[in-house]
Amino acid sequence: MTFRILNPLAWPGPFAWQGPNKLEPNKLGLNLLGSNFRRLKSLGFLTAVTLTLASTPALAGDPFRSTTEHDIGPHAEEAFEAFFKEGDYVGARAALDLAMKSESDEPLVHGMAASMAYLDEDWDAVATEAELTRSTAEALLETNPLRGHIYSAVGIFMEGAHLMSTQGVARSTPAALAMLQQVFGHIGEAEKIDSTDPELNLVKGFMDLMLAVNLPFSDPAEAIERLSQYGNPSYLSYRGIALGYRDLGQMTDAMDAVDQALETAPENPELFYLKAQLHRRQSETDESVAMFDKALEYAAQLPSNLARKIYKEKCRTLGGSHETCGQEATDFVKSL
């Protein structure tokens, strides 16, 4: 899960959460563990975690559930939707600033703040917000044990991602393995409370999917089924399903899933970016470039490193060299 554990949640990012970026193939052992924690961006999804079917809109203040509301606060909800539904990082940061002042006891707020800091490579802020995610989650354990366990898992996972990013894989692996055990311990406790909860299943689904894609003896079918059956909101669950199918090489299924995500998040640039990648995988250059261009129309609302990556991938799709495309992408971001 890089907090590309996934965004994403992305994790958004979100998964995330590198959102639509490919989960690169990696070796088992240390490399697997390291890539999993580095993917915390994509579990931007994971840190901020997770998701409302169009047919069953969530209750006010809860982007995950249509019943049994757990109010997360209006500013946190606004930040969540800007982050994961609209792909508007500028709007998400503004809403998060307000949430930090009036809803600082909500662990999702600190989870999203940690994801933002991770994207910015602000490691001190990642450490601070990860610890706050965990501590605010622990404070919920008595009054809301379900969400307390969910975000205890997220907070510990983020702390592991910070450790991997600042100390390196070899040095941090023993501690990270222990953290991973704690993560799944909290997830297990949450499942005992309500195994069908949408917020839980988004987090667990992205975790399981990431592991299934990277471990040759794991079956991704259960993770994909979890996201499709229980994950809410649909724009995040379908995005996770699309990422999973993409990395399994099932392009038709991946395209169907991203189209489903676009039905409820029709202006999310990261979904256009993902669709561009899917077209490129199928050697559909014209369609791919059109989707890259569509994503780049929203470049001003994206983190600069993500806008640069999208531009560079478009340039490479058109046959440009690595060096030329890198420089053009840098110039493009500077012009925003």
C-alpha positions as CSV (number, residue, x, y, z in Angstrom):
1,M,0.0,0.0,0.0
2,T,1.8,3.2,-0.8
3,F,-0.2,5.4,0.4
4,R,-0.3,5.5,-3.1
5,I,-2.1,2.9,-0.2
6,L,-3.0,4.0,-1.7
7,N,-3.7,9.4,-2.7
8,P,-5.4,6.3,-2.3
9,L,-6.8,6.7,-2.1
10,A,-5.9,6.5,-2.6
11,W,-5.2,5.1,-1.3
12,P,-6.9,7.8,-3.0
13,G,-6.2,8.4,-3.6
14,P,-7.0,8.7,-2.3
15,F,-6.6,4.4,-3.2
16,A,-4.9,6.6,-3.5
17,W,-3.6,6.7,-3.1
18,Q,0.0,7.9,-6.9
19,G,-3.6,7.4,-7.7
20,P,-3.7,6.1,-11.2
21,N,0.0,5.4,-11.6
22,K,1.0,1.8,-12.1
23,L,2.0,-0.3,-9.1
24,E,5.4,-1.3,-10.5
25,P,6.3,-5.0,-10.4
26,N,8.6,-5.8,-7.6
27,K,10.5,-8.7,-6.0
28,L,9.2,-10.5,-3.0
29,G,10.7,-10.0,0.4
30,L,12.1,-6.6,1.3
31,N,11.3,-5.1,-2.1
32,L,7.7,-6.2,-1.8
33,L,7.3,-4.7,1.7
34,G,9.1,-1.5,0.7
35,S,6.9,-1.0,-2.4
36,N,3.8,-1.7,-0.4
37,F,4.6,1.1,2.1
38,R,5.7,3.5,-0.6
39,R,2.4,3.0,-2.3
40,L,0.8,4.9,0.6
41,K,0.2,7.7,-1.9
42,S,-2.2,5.5,-3.8
43,L,-3.6,4.6,-0.6
44,G,-4.0,8.4,-0.4
45,F,-6.9,6.2,-0.7
46,L,-5.8,4.3,2.2
47,T,-4.9,7.2,4.4
48,A,-7.8,9.2,3.7
49,V,-9.6,6.2,2.8
50,T,-12.6,5.4,1.1
51,L,-16.3,5.7,-0.4
52,T,-21.5,6.3,-1.9
53,L,-23.2,4.6,-4.6
54,A,-25.1,7.0,-6.8
55,S,-28.3,5.0,-6.2
56,T,-27.9,5.3,-2.4
57,P,-26.5,8.8,-1.5
58,A,-24.7,9.0,1.9
59,L,-26.1,10.9,4.8
60,A,-24.9,14.5,5.4
61,G,-21.5,14.5,6.9
62,D,-20.7,10.9,6.0
63,P,-19.3,10.2,2.5
64,F,-19.3,6.4,3.1
65,R,-22.7,5.3,4.3
66,S,-26.4,5.7,3.3
67,T,-27.4,4.4,6.7
68,T,-25.9,4.3,10.2
69,E,-24.3,7.7,9.8
70,H,-20.9,8.5,11.3
71,D,-20.7,12.3,11.0
72,I,-17.1,13.3,10.0
73,G,-17.8,17.1,9.9
74,P,-18.6,19.4,7.0
75,H,-15.1,20.6,6.2
76,A,-13.7,17.1,6.4
77,E,-16.4,15.9,4.0
78,E,-15.7,18.8,1.6
79,A,-12.0,18.0,1.7
80,F,-12.7,14.3,1.1
81,E,-14.8,15.0,-2.0
82,A,-12.4,17.5,-3.4
83,F,-9.5,15.1,-2.9
84,F,-11.1,11.9,-4.2
85,K,-14.2,12.8,-6.2
86,E,-13.0,16.0,-8.0
87,G,-9.2,15.4,-7.9
88,D,-9.0,19.1,-6.8
89,Y,-6.0,19.2,-4.5
90,V,-6.2,23.0,-4.2
91,G,-9.7,22.8,-3.0
92,A,-8.9,19.9,-0.7
93,R,-6.1,21.8,1.0
94,A,-8.3,24.8,1.6
95,A,-11.1,22.6,3.1
96,L,-8.5,20.7,5.2
97,D,-7.2,23.9,6.6
98,L,-10.7,24.7,7.9
99,A,-11.2,21.1,9.1
100,M,-7.9,21.2,11.1
101,K,-9.3,24.2,13.1
102,S,-12.8,23.0,13.8
103,E,-12.7,19.2,13.3
104,S,-9.3,18.2,14.6
105,D,-10.6,15.3,16.5
106,E,-11.6,13.5,13.3
107,P,-8.8,11.1,12.3
108,L,-9.7,11.2,8.6
109,V,-8.7,14.9,8.6
110,H,-5.2,14.0,9.8
111,G,-5.1,11.0,7.4
112,M,-5.7,13.3,4.4
113,A,-3.2,15.9,5.8
114,A,-0.6,13.1,6.0
115,S,-1.4,12.1,2.4
116,M,-1.0,15.7,1.2
117,A,2.4,15.9,3.1
118,Y,3.4,12.6,1.5
119,L,2.8,13.9,-2.0
120,D,4.8,17.0,-1.0
121,E,7.6,14.9,0.4
122,D,7.3,16.9,3.6
123,W,8.4,14.0,5.9
124,D,8.2,16.0,9.2
125,A,4.6,16.8,8.4
126,V,3.9,13.1,7.4
127,A,5.3,12.0,10.8
128,T,3.2,14.6,12.7
129,E,-0.1,13.9,10.9
130,A,0.4,10.1,10.9
131,E,0.8,10.2,14.7
132,L,-2.3,12.5,15.0
133,T,-4.2,10.1,12.8
134,R,-3.4,7.3,15.2
135,S,-3.9,9.2,18.4
136,T,-7.3,10.6,17.4
137,A,-8.3,7.2,16.3
138,E,-7.3,5.7,19.6
139,A,-9.5,8.4,21.3
140,L,-12.5,7.0,19.3
141,L,-12.1,3.4,20.4
142,E,-14.5,3.8,23.3
143,T,-17.2,5.8,21.6
144,N,-16.9,4.6,18.0
145,P,-14.7,1.4,18.0
146,L,-15.4,0.6,14.4
147,R,-13.8,3.8,13.1
148,G,-11.3,3.9,15.9
149,H,-9.9,0.6,14.7
150,I,-10.0,1.6,11.0
151,Y,-8.0,4.7,11.6
152,S,-5.6,3.2,14.1
153,A,-4.7,0.9,11.2
154,V,-4.4,3.8,8.8
155,G,-2.3,5.8,11.3
156,I,0.1,3.0,12.0
157,F,0.4,2.2,8.3
158,M,1.3,5.9,7.6
159,E,3.9,5.7,10.3
160,G,5.4,2.7,8.5
161,A,5.4,4.6,5.2
162,H,7.2,7.5,6.8
163,L,9.8,5.0,8.3
164,M,10.3,3.4,4.9
165,S,10.7,6.8,3.2
166,T,13.1,8.3,5.6
167,Q,15.2,5.2,6.7
168,G,15.2,3.0,3.6
169,V,13.8,-0.5,3.2
170,A,16.7,-2.5,4.7
171,R,17.0,-0.5,7.9
172,S,13.3,-0.1,8.5
173,T,12.0,-3.6,7.5
174,P,11.9,-5.2,11.0
175,A,9.9,-2.3,12.5
176,A,7.7,-2.0,9.4
177,L,6.8,-5.7,9.6
178,A,5.8,-5.3,13.2
179,M,3.7,-2.3,12.2
180,L,2.0,-4.3,9.4
181,Q,1.0,-6.9,11.9
182,Q,-0.6,-4.2,14.0
183,V,-2.4,-2.7,11.0
184,F,-4.1,-6.0,10.2
185,G,-4.8,-6.6,13.9
186,H,-6.9,-3.4,13.9
187,I,-8.5,-4.3,10.6
188,G,-9.5,-7.6,12.1
189,E,-11.0,-6.0,15.1
190,A,-13.0,-3.6,12.9
191,E,-14.3,-6.6,10.9
192,K,-15.6,-8.2,14.1
193,I,-17.8,-5.1,14.6
194,D,-19.2,-4.8,11.1
195,S,-17.6,-6.7,8.3
196,T,-19.9,-5.0,5.7
197,D,-19.1,-1.4,6.6
198,P,-18.3,0.6,3.5
199,E,-15.4,2.7,5.0
200,L,-13.7,-0.5,6.4
201,N,-14.1,-2.3,3.1
202,L,-12.6,0.5,1.1
203,V,-9.5,0.5,3.3
204,K,-9.3,-3.3,3.5
205,G,-10.1,-3.7,-0.2
206,F,-7.3,-1.5,-1.3
207,M,-4.9,-3.2,1.1
208,D,-5.9,-6.7,-0.1
209,L,-5.8,-5.6,-3.8
210,M,-2.3,-4.2,-3.5
211,L,-1.0,-7.4,-1.8
212,A,-2.8,-9.6,-4.4
213,V,-1.3,-7.7,-7.3
214,N,2.2,-8.1,-5.8
215,L,2.1,-11.6,-4.4
216,P,2.0,-14.3,-7.1
217,F,0.2,-16.8,-4.8
218,S,-2.5,-14.3,-3.8
219,D,-5.9,-14.1,-5.5
220,P,-7.2,-10.6,-6.3
221,A,-10.8,-11.8,-6.8
222,E,-11.7,-11.5,-3.2
223,A,-10.4,-7.9,-3.0
224,I,-12.2,-6.9,-6.2
225,E,-15.4,-8.5,-5.0
226,R,-15.1,-6.7,-1.6
227,L,-14.7,-3.3,-3.4
228,S,-17.6,-4.0,-5.8
229,Q,-20.0,-5.3,-3.2
230,Y,-19.3,-3.1,-0.1
231,G,-17.1,-0.2,-1.2
232,N,-18.6,3.3,-1.1
233,P,-18.5,5.8,-2.6
234,S,-18.6,4.2,-6.1
235,Y,-16.1,6.7,-7.6
236,L,-13.4,5.3,-5.3
237,S,-14.4,1.6,-5.3
238,Y,-14.6,1.5,-9.1
239,R,-11.3,3.4,-9.3
240,G,-9.7,0.7,-7.1
241,I,-11.2,-2.1,-9.2
242,A,-9.9,-0.5,-12.4
243,L,-6.4,-0.2,-10.9
244,G,-6.5,-3.9,-9.9
245,Y,-7.7,-5.1,-13.3
246,R,-5.1,-2.9,-15.0
247,D,-2.3,-4.4,-13.1
248,L,-3.6,-7.9,-13.8
249,G,-3.6,-7.1,-17.5
250,Q,-7.4,-7.3,-17.8
251,M,-7.8,-4.1,-19.8
252,T,-11.5,-4.5,-20.9
253,D,-12.6,-5.0,-17.3
254,A,-10.3,-2.1,-16.2
255,M,-11.8,0.2,-18.8
256,D,-15.4,-0.8,-17.8
257,A,-14.5,0.0,-14.1
258,V,-13.0,3.4,-14.8
259,D,-16.0,4.3,-17.0
260,Q,-18.2,3.4,-14.0
261,A,-16.1,5.7,-11.8
262,L,-16.5,8.5,-14.2
263,E,-20.3,8.3,-14.1
264,T,-20.2,9.7,-10.5
265,A,-16.9,11.7,-10.8
266,P,-17.1,13.0,-14.4
267,E,-14.4,15.7,-13.9
268,N,-11.7,13.9,-12.0
269,P,-8.4,14.4,-13.9
270,E,-6.9,11.3,-12.3
271,L,-9.6,9.1,-13.8
272,F,-8.8,10.6,-17.2
273,Y,-5.1,9.9,-16.5
274,L,-5.9,6.3,-15.7
275,K,-8.0,5.9,-18.8
276,A,-5.1,7.3,-20.9
277,Q,-2.9,4.6,-19.4
278,L,-5.4,1.9,-20.3
279,H,-5.6,3.1,-23.9
280,R,-1.8,3.2,-24.1
281,R,-1.6,-0.3,-22.8
282,Q,-3.8,-1.4,-25.7
283,S,-1.7,0.6,-28.3
284,E,-4.6,3.0,-28.8
285,T,-2.3,6.1,-29.2
286,D,-4.9,8.7,-30.4
287,E,-7.4,7.8,-27.6
288,S,-4.6,7.8,-25.0
289,V,-3.3,11.2,-26.0
290,A,-6.8,12.6,-26.0
291,M,-7.3,11.4,-22.4
292,F,-3.9,12.7,-21.3
293,D,-4.9,16.1,-22.8
294,K,-8.2,15.9,-20.9
295,A,-6.4,15.3,-17.6
296,L,-4.0,18.1,-18.3
297,E,-6.9,20.6,-18.6
298,Y,-7.0,20.3,-14.8
299,A,-3.3,20.5,-14.2
300,A,-3.5,23.7,-12.1
301,Q,-5.5,21.8,-9.4
302,L,-3.1,18.9,-9.3
303,P,0.2,18.5,-7.3
304,S,3.0,19.7,-9.5
305,N,4.7,16.3,-9.5
306,L,1.5,14.6,-10.7
307,A,1.0,17.2,-13.4
308,R,4.6,16.7,-14.5
309,K,4.2,12.9,-14.6
310,I,1.0,13.1,-16.7
311,Y,2.6,15.5,-19.2
312,K,5.8,13.3,-19.4
313,E,3.7,10.2,-20.0
314,K,1.8,11.9,-22.8
315,C,5.1,13.0,-24.4
316,R,6.5,9.5,-24.2
317,T,3.3,8.0,-25.7
318,L,3.9,10.3,-28.7
319,G,7.5,8.9,-29.0
320,G,9.5,11.6,-27.2
321,S,12.7,10.7,-25.5
322,H,13.0,10.4,-21.7
323,E,15.2,13.5,-21.4
324,T,13.2,15.6,-23.8
325,C,9.9,14.7,-22.3
326,G,11.3,15.3,-18.8
327,Q,12.4,18.8,-19.6
328,E,9.2,19.6,-21.5
329,A,7.1,18.4,-18.5
330,T,9.2,20.5,-16.1
331,D,8.7,23.6,-18.3
332,F,4.9,22.8,-18.5
333,V,4.6,22.7,-14.7
334,K,6.5,26.0,-14.4
335,S,4.1,27.7,-16.8
336,L,1.1,26.8,-14.7
